[in-house]
């Protein structure tokens, strides 16, 4: 029997998953589009971090594809890859900004998107997660 507390936890997880996934998707989509079109602010940031500008097209394309995968039903394994890609991209951005001496205002936005990635991944329903037994039995 479900208790009041477990209902509240389930409701929090459901809303938390939706909110974090929507915010993550909007941010990655906007960032991906601006990277593909090489918006001046993005290009200036890449130059300041000493990354080649063609890297923007690669990142932007993967971000948009990752958003599509997150929002369509099914494809559990590919969703795991999208979450991993978002985490690597955002943690890499945070580290890049810190290492190059940028102030907190530069690394907080990717840090927030890294947290949204973790929240969306962690709060998704159990039936949307890969179970360890599935991975082991298919190896």
Buried (B, 14 or more C-beta within 10 A) or exposed (E): EEEEEEEEEEEEBEEBBEBBBBBBBEBBBEBBEBBBEBBEEBBEBBEEBEBEEEEBBEBBEBBBBBBBBBEEEEEBEBBBBBBEBBBEBBBBBBEBBBEEEBEEEBBEBBBBBBEBBBBBBEBBEEEEBEEEEEEEEEE
